[in-house]
Amino acid sequence: MRQKLHHLDFSILVPYLLLVIFGIIMVYSASSNIMLVNGFKPSFYGIRQAWYAIIAIFVFASLSFFLKLEIFKERKFVICFLEISLILLLYLIALKIIKGSDAAVNGAVGWIDLKVIKIQPLEIAKLALVIYLAYFLDRHDGSFSKGNIVENLYRPAILAAFMMFLVVIEPDLGGTAILAMIVIVMFSLSGIPVKNALIFLFSIAATVTLLVFLIIHWNPKFLQDNYQYQRLMSFMHPFELEQKGGAQLVNSYYAIHNGGLFGVGLGNSMQKRGYLPEPYTDFILSIIAEELGVIGALVVLGILFYLMWRIMEVGIKAKSQFNALVCFGITTIIFTETLFNVGAVIGLLPITGVTLPFISYGGSSLIVLSTAIGLALNIAANEKIRREMDNR
């Protein structure tokens, strides 16, 4: 334990802690006015996020850091973690069948309400998929030659497709896309010939683009009352459909415009005062841009990308295939969530409800991401210890 602490990678730990602390401050700032208007304490969500952070850091991140790395590579652990995530996803489908729209939050049945905390199984599924793929691909390292790629990859591909199917029928298109990105990146970095990986990537991208194009121009009547479809159309025509789903994007534009380069000051946002719906969740970056300016928002994103780079660098230098793939998978989760969130906030991508990592309000996301950071720190420490032993 002492040896591992001695090799703690502060270039990962410090930006992670900065983001979590800043997230607590911004959740409080973005939610205080709404809470006050509704008769609650203005610090309600801020205190909750602080408690989530304490649990995430001192329980989940610490546990995944101090556990022996070999435990994460054991078949029993990998299968058990995967089974738990699939059972939770299947429970959501059962909930949707039994309760229907009564179980939906913002158009999707994606949460299990335990009163104290709402669990979002998708968050667990992301990390479970990363660890499973790293385990599987590590065991088959070097066996992906031109003639047997399909034969060796059909099992993880079918399992990932089943997981994505369970998520897409919630419906959660953003979550499905994140799972797909995890699969694409980890398959691409596992020894599959680059040509095959690129063909696979472009095939998926072309299919998705074609489907979106057809839906937008076809404008089918049976989809017009669908929540996800309304989000897509609001992305295409936010000002025309401001009263039918475009309000978030329109008010996000106003927030960014109001903030300018240097912002109106912490706590002084106008858009959080009833104009921007739930500003402490997936549109918290808009409030950051309004209160701290575009410069402040870029600093936050800069810290996020530095954290991603450091985790990816650990993966690049890792001698173990499993360690490398886990680091790349964790980086993919953080990068894709950031990409989708920023893209939605500035109107370059449809609104999918994907939150900003470590910053947006939410216990499930923060706990799972913190567990992933603890695992990345565990890998970084073990790789440092291994290099020192090799140099003796």
HELIX and SHEET records of a PDB file:
HELIX    1   1 ARG A    2  HIS A    6  1                                   5    
HELIX    2   2 PHE A   10  VAL A   37  1                                  28    
HELIX    3   3 PHE A   44  ILE A   55  1                                  12    
HELIX    4   4 ALA A   56  ALA A   61  3                                   6    
HELIX    5   5 SER A   62  PHE A   66  1                                   5    
HELIX    6   6 LEU A   69  LYS A   73  1                                   5    
HELIX    7   7 ARG A   75  LYS A   99  1                                  25    
HELIX    8   8 GLY A  100  ALA A  103  5                                   4    
HELIX    9   9 PRO A  121  ARG A  139  1                                  19    
HELIX   10  10 ILE A  149  VAL A  168  1                                  20    
HELIX   11  11 LEU A  173  SER A  188  1                                  16    
HELIX   12  12 VAL A  194  TRP A  218  1                                  25    
HELIX   13  13 LYS A  221  LEU A  223  5                                   3    
HELIX   14  14 TYR A  227  MET A  236  1                                  10    
HELIX   15  15 GLU A  242  LYS A  244  5                                   3    
HELIX   16  16 ALA A  247  GLY A  259  1                                  13    
HELIX   17  17 ILE A  284  LYS A  317  1                                  34    
HELIX   18  18 GLN A  321  VAL A  345  1                                  25    
HELIX   19  19 GLY A  363  ASN A  391  1                                  29    
SHEET    1   A 2 ILE A 112  ASP A 113  0                                        
SHEET    2   A 2 LYS A 118  ILE A 119 -1                                        
END                                                                             
